[in-house]
Amino acid sequence: METMMKIKTALKLAPSTCDEDYNRRKREMKDLSTAIRNYNTAMEKAKVSSRRLVEALTEASRVFETLCNYPNISDCTKDCALGLVASMNRIEGTTFPEFNVAMDSTVITATHGLKALYDECERLEGKRNKVMHEYDTYREEVSKKETEYQRKSKSLLKSKYYNTEVARRDELEAAFDSADQKFKDTHDQLMQSRSVASTDALNAFVSCMSRFLQAISEEFERLKGSSEYVLPVLHNIMRAGCESD
């Protein structure tokens, strides 16, 4: 009982197993966790920014509709203003909702598999570290006892708990080796998946934004053609009116 109390007390005091390969993997996991979190934040910001763009353009279309609502404004100019309103109604009613659905279904979900594998790797890391701490404690306890008995020239056969502690140490060492390998194998898989997931996510985002911006561009290209046609016609009408005066 006394020995077990010492072991429990030493749980936070025993020297830790040093593993530079593990430390590297730990840093890579931390970097990946930050990257996934930042990815989700950035994609949500992209959705919000796109919504604000649509809202701003819709507001602008209504301003032009009001601005052109005057008897002296030519019908062709009014038609252009109404065309802008109609375009924004299509963008607001169809283009933007489709963009939102695509962002949620293809872009934001593109890293879900990677995040699930990260969570599993993190779970295995926690299991590995728990076993390691217990192993380190028993290893240190056995080492201290061996040093103490050697210093006193005493036989370890006289120790009541030595054989039990050694057996437990060896058992924990095997458990640690197994847990450590499972963590590292999963980490290797995680880093491989990172490459694929990053490519998929980038492609999904670029494709989604391209379709959204192209749809807006097509609406404004049509409006541009109409407004460019109206402008010289209006100038000719005004010039003719001035000459008749």
C-alpha positions as CSV (number, residue, x, y, z in Angstrom):
1,M,0.0,0.0,0.0
2,E,2.8,2.4,0.9
3,T,4.6,1.7,-2.4
4,M,1.4,2.4,-4.4
5,M,1.0,5.7,-2.5
6,K,4.5,6.6,-3.5
7,I,3.8,5.8,-7.1
8,K,0.6,7.8,-7.2
9,T,2.4,10.7,-5.6
10,A,5.2,10.4,-8.2
11,L,2.8,10.5,-11.2
12,K,3.6,14.2,-11.8
13,L,7.2,14.0,-10.8
14,A,8.7,11.2,-12.8
15,P,11.0,12.1,-15.7
16,S,9.1,11.9,-19.0
17,T,10.1,9.7,-21.8
18,C,11.8,11.9,-24.4
19,D,10.8,11.4,-28.0
20,E,11.8,14.1,-30.6
21,D,9.7,12.3,-33.3
22,Y,6.7,12.6,-31.1
23,N,7.4,16.3,-30.4
24,R,7.6,17.0,-34.1
25,R,4.3,15.2,-34.7
26,K,2.8,17.2,-31.8
27,R,3.8,20.5,-33.4
28,E,2.4,19.4,-36.8
29,M,-0.9,18.5,-35.1
30,K,-1.0,21.9,-33.4
31,D,-0.4,23.7,-36.7
32,L,-3.1,21.6,-38.5
33,S,-5.6,22.3,-35.7
34,T,-5.0,26.0,-36.2
35,A,-5.3,25.7,-39.9
36,I,-8.6,23.8,-39.8
37,R,-10.0,26.3,-37.3
38,N,-8.9,29.3,-39.5
39,Y,-10.3,27.5,-42.6
40,N,-13.7,27.3,-41.1
41,T,-13.6,30.9,-39.9
42,A,-12.4,32.1,-43.4
43,M,-15.1,30.2,-45.2
44,E,-17.8,31.7,-43.0
45,K,-16.4,35.1,-43.6
46,A,-16.5,34.5,-47.3
47,K,-20.2,33.7,-47.0
48,V,-20.9,36.8,-45.0
49,S,-18.8,39.0,-47.3
50,S,-20.7,37.6,-50.4
51,R,-24.0,38.3,-48.7
52,R,-23.0,41.8,-47.9
53,L,-21.9,42.3,-51.5
54,V,-25.3,41.2,-52.8
55,E,-27.0,43.4,-50.2
56,A,-25.0,46.4,-51.3
57,L,-25.7,45.8,-55.0
58,T,-29.4,45.3,-54.3
59,E,-29.4,48.6,-52.4
60,A,-27.7,50.3,-55.3
61,S,-30.3,48.9,-57.7
62,R,-33.1,50.4,-55.7
63,V,-31.3,53.8,-55.5
64,F,-31.0,53.9,-59.3
65,E,-34.7,52.9,-59.6
66,T,-35.6,55.9,-57.3
67,L,-33.2,58.2,-59.0
68,C,-34.6,57.4,-62.5
69,N,-38.2,57.8,-61.3
70,Y,-38.8,61.2,-62.8
71,P,-40.9,62.3,-65.8
72,N,-38.0,63.9,-67.7
73,I,-35.9,60.8,-67.4
74,S,-35.9,58.9,-70.7
75,D,-37.8,55.6,-70.9
76,C,-34.7,53.8,-72.1
77,T,-32.8,54.9,-68.9
78,K,-35.7,53.8,-66.7
79,D,-35.7,50.5,-68.5
80,C,-32.0,50.1,-67.7
81,A,-32.6,50.9,-64.0
82,L,-35.4,48.4,-63.9
83,G,-33.1,45.9,-65.6
84,L,-30.6,46.4,-62.8
85,V,-33.4,45.7,-60.2
86,A,-34.5,42.6,-62.1
87,S,-30.9,41.4,-62.2
88,M,-30.4,41.9,-58.5
89,N,-33.7,40.1,-57.9
90,R,-32.3,37.1,-59.8
91,I,-29.0,37.2,-57.9
92,E,-30.7,37.6,-54.6
93,G,-33.3,35.0,-55.2
94,T,-31.3,32.3,-57.0
95,T,-27.6,33.0,-57.5
96,F,-26.8,33.8,-53.9
97,P,-28.9,30.9,-52.3
98,E,-27.2,28.5,-54.7
99,F,-23.8,29.8,-53.7
100,N,-24.7,29.4,-50.0
101,V,-25.8,25.8,-50.5
102,A,-22.6,25.0,-52.4
103,M,-20.5,26.6,-49.8
104,D,-22.1,24.6,-47.0
105,S,-22.3,21.3,-49.0
106,T,-18.9,21.2,-50.8
107,V,-16.6,23.9,-49.4
108,I,-17.1,23.8,-45.6
109,T,-17.5,20.0,-45.6
110,A,-14.3,19.5,-47.6
111,T,-12.2,19.3,-44.4
112,H,-14.7,17.4,-42.3
113,G,-13.0,14.0,-43.0
114,L,-9.7,15.6,-42.1
115,K,-11.1,17.0,-38.8
116,A,-12.5,13.5,-37.9
117,L,-9.2,11.9,-38.5
118,Y,-7.5,14.7,-36.5
119,D,-9.9,14.0,-33.6
120,E,-9.0,10.3,-33.7
121,C,-5.3,11.1,-33.7
122,E,-5.8,13.4,-30.8
123,R,-7.7,10.7,-28.9
124,L,-4.9,8.2,-29.5
125,E,-2.3,10.8,-28.5
126,G,-4.1,11.2,-25.2
127,K,-4.2,7.5,-24.6
128,R,-0.5,7.2,-25.5
129,N,0.4,10.0,-23.1
130,K,-1.7,8.5,-20.3
131,V,0.1,5.2,-20.6
132,M,3.5,6.9,-20.9
133,H,3.1,8.9,-17.7
134,E,2.2,5.7,-15.8
135,Y,5.1,3.8,-17.4
136,D,7.5,6.6,-16.6
137,T,6.4,6.5,-13.0
138,Y,6.9,2.8,-12.6
139,R,10.2,2.9,-14.5
140,E,11.5,5.7,-12.2
141,E,10.3,3.8,-9.1
142,V,12.1,0.6,-10.2
143,S,15.2,2.5,-11.1
144,K,15.3,4.3,-7.8
145,K,14.8,1.1,-5.9
146,E,17.6,-0.6,-7.8
147,T,19.9,2.3,-7.1
148,E,19.0,2.4,-3.4
149,Y,19.5,-1.4,-2.9
150,Q,22.8,-1.3,-4.8
151,R,24.0,1.6,-2.7
152,K,23.1,-0.3,0.5
153,S,24.5,-3.6,-0.9
154,K,21.2,-5.2,-0.4
155,S,19.6,-7.9,-2.4
156,L,16.5,-7.0,-4.4
157,L,15.1,-10.3,-3.5
158,K,14.4,-8.8,-0.1
159,S,12.1,-6.2,-1.6
160,K,8.5,-7.1,-1.1
161,Y,7.2,-5.3,-4.2
162,Y,10.2,-5.2,-6.6
163,N,9.1,-8.1,-8.8
164,T,5.6,-6.8,-9.0
165,E,6.8,-3.3,-9.9
166,V,9.1,-4.7,-12.6
167,A,6.4,-6.8,-14.1
168,R,4.0,-3.8,-14.1
169,R,6.8,-1.6,-15.6
170,D,7.4,-4.1,-18.4
171,E,3.7,-4.5,-19.0
172,L,3.3,-0.7,-19.3
173,E,6.3,-0.4,-21.5
174,A,4.7,-2.9,-24.0
175,A,1.4,-1.0,-23.7
176,F,3.2,2.3,-24.3
177,D,5.0,1.0,-27.4
178,S,1.7,-0.2,-28.8
179,A,-0.1,3.1,-28.1
180,D,2.8,5.1,-29.4
181,Q,2.8,3.2,-32.7
182,K,-0.9,3.5,-33.1
183,F,-0.7,7.2,-32.6
184,K,2.2,7.6,-35.1
185,D,0.6,5.4,-37.7
186,T,-2.6,7.5,-37.5
187,H,-0.6,10.7,-37.6
188,D,1.1,9.5,-40.8
189,Q,-2.4,8.8,-42.2
190,L,-3.5,12.3,-41.1
191,M,-0.6,14.1,-42.8
192,Q,-1.3,12.1,-46.0
193,S,-5.0,13.0,-45.8
194,R,-4.1,16.7,-45.2
195,S,-2.6,16.8,-48.7
196,V,-5.7,15.4,-50.4
197,A,-8.1,17.4,-48.3
198,S,-6.3,20.7,-48.9
199,T,-6.5,20.1,-52.6
200,D,-10.1,19.2,-52.5
201,A,-11.0,22.2,-50.3
202,L,-9.1,24.6,-52.5
203,N,-10.8,23.3,-55.7
204,A,-14.2,23.4,-54.1
205,F,-13.8,27.0,-52.9
206,V,-12.4,28.3,-56.2
207,S,-15.1,26.5,-58.2
208,C,-17.9,27.8,-55.9
209,M,-16.6,31.4,-56.0
210,S,-16.1,31.2,-59.7
211,R,-19.7,30.2,-60.4
212,F,-21.0,32.8,-58.1
213,L,-18.9,35.7,-59.5
214,Q,-19.5,34.6,-63.0
215,A,-23.2,34.6,-62.6
216,I,-23.0,38.2,-61.2
217,S,-20.7,39.2,-64.0
218,E,-23.0,37.8,-66.7
219,E,-25.9,39.9,-65.3
220,F,-23.8,43.0,-65.3
221,E,-22.4,42.3,-68.8
222,R,-26.0,42.3,-70.1
223,L,-26.7,45.5,-68.2
224,K,-23.5,47.1,-69.5
225,G,-24.6,46.4,-73.1
226,S,-28.0,48.1,-72.5
227,S,-26.5,51.1,-70.7
228,E,-23.8,51.6,-73.4
229,Y,-26.6,51.6,-76.1
230,V,-28.8,54.0,-74.2
231,L,-26.1,56.6,-73.5
232,P,-25.4,57.8,-77.1
233,V,-29.1,57.6,-78.0
234,L,-29.9,59.9,-75.1
235,H,-27.1,62.3,-76.1
236,N,-28.4,62.4,-79.7
237,I,-31.9,63.2,-78.5
238,M,-30.7,66.0,-76.2
239,R,-28.5,67.4,-79.0
240,A,-31.4,67.3,-81.4
241,G,-33.6,69.1,-78.9
242,C,-31.0,71.9,-78.4
243,E,-30.6,72.4,-82.2
244,S,-34.3,72.7,-82.6
245,D,-34.4,75.4,-80.0
